[in-house]
């Protein structure tokens, strides 16, 4: 059995881990009891998002992660659908 992992395998694991970490930090920020703790989590989140983006760009430049351009009609449809939502 071949247990050798490729660079792409490691990059996929790293990207998934970064996405999960960013989600967890965002939750922690929203649950913070004080503004200073919230700001601390926001700073950490910003740094982690930068790291996640670097991993994505590395994967993309190596052909390990491709993103298709969205069809303009689908973009317009999404805009129409979500423009009715209010907060």
Secondary structure, 3 states (H helix, E strand, C coil): CCCCCCHHHHHHHHHHHHHHHHHHHHHHHHCCCCHHHHHHHHHHHHHHHHHHHHHHHHHHHCCCCCCCCCCHHHHHHHHHHHHCCCC
